[in-house]
């Protein structure tokens, strides 16, 4: 028995030393700016770059693939690619954009939604990061990992979104926050719930007749980017773009920014507030098994201005969603999809958070946790209070 134990220990040690590690930053080859949400993966492991472009990829396999829509992919191994900074080259040429006016192309792409995306139930695992800042300083940080079941991804005229379209099972969660007040009055900034986040990722259709479009193509004509902006006489105030894969006429990226000019304040309990910016980004990835496109990543950002007497405060909130993989596991619902996401409760699993590498904490997040005297790998699911 003793000999067997020694052999097992040796095997575990050998296995741990056989792991390959790649730790660095990915930037745009032209602008030299960090790139967020780049996938680094192989057949068994996966991670993404954070908002600083940083990542840590660990795998027993030697292969490494680096991928982001709109950039040339890299297929290599750990030894060849081992460097502090990795440069990605854009697939899009700097060309004069073609003015399209009302784009019938977009209408044709909408017609392909039913053929390109799932309109039947499916389940997948996910990672979600929520960040709230007050005057550019973090006051709430939350990471969640779990399973989601959707009855359908999109709706159409024949099939609207079901009332109970989502089922969520939280497997792991960690969060930290500080008490917030303005002029001695406690303030609670209400975070989105799961339903709001998921509904936004399913809302990619715009009223195309109310917008003007411009077209830009990738170098190999594989993709077309349609930039849209409201007509000058229109009431709509959104601008953004679609990135379309031309072969299947499938939308693989959607970004929209709400144009807000001098919006009025809402007043509640002596406090005035208004939204000053709002932006959504959604990307989709094709599943080679069923040839359908699923949500890959979602990023929702917003800023709110708050007034209390002569005190002006700005709140910035971000929700970062990463789909990890499809799953056949039964989703055992354990949270309400309509509850403020920061008020959700789940026991802390330190082992999971020590091992996961889906999305590194940024330097700013590590500093925030250090100020709260919490280990950056093990911040608790209870809210931590710190007076201003």
LINQUIDA-V133005 format. One record per run of one state. SS is the DSSP state (alpha for helix, beta for strand, coil for the rest). FROM is the first residue (numbers start at 1). LEN is the number of residues. Records with the same first field share a line. If there is no record, write none. Layout:
SS = FROM-LEN  FROM-LEN
This chain:
coil = 1-1  18-2  29-5  35-4  42-4  49-5  60-3  68-3  72-2  82-3  89-1  91-1  93-5  102-2  112-1  118-4  135-2  151-15  178-3  183-2  187-7  202-6  219-4  231-7  246-4  259-7  269-2  288-4  309-2  327-14  344-6  356-3  360-3  372-17
alpha = 2-16  78-4  104-8  113-4  194-8  208-3  341-3  350-6  363-9
beta = 20-9  34-1  39-3  46-3  54-6  63-5  71-1  74-4  85-4  90-1  92-1  98-4  117-1  122-13  137-14  166-12  181-2  185-2  211-8  223-8  238-8  250-9  266-3  271-17  292-17  311-16  359-1
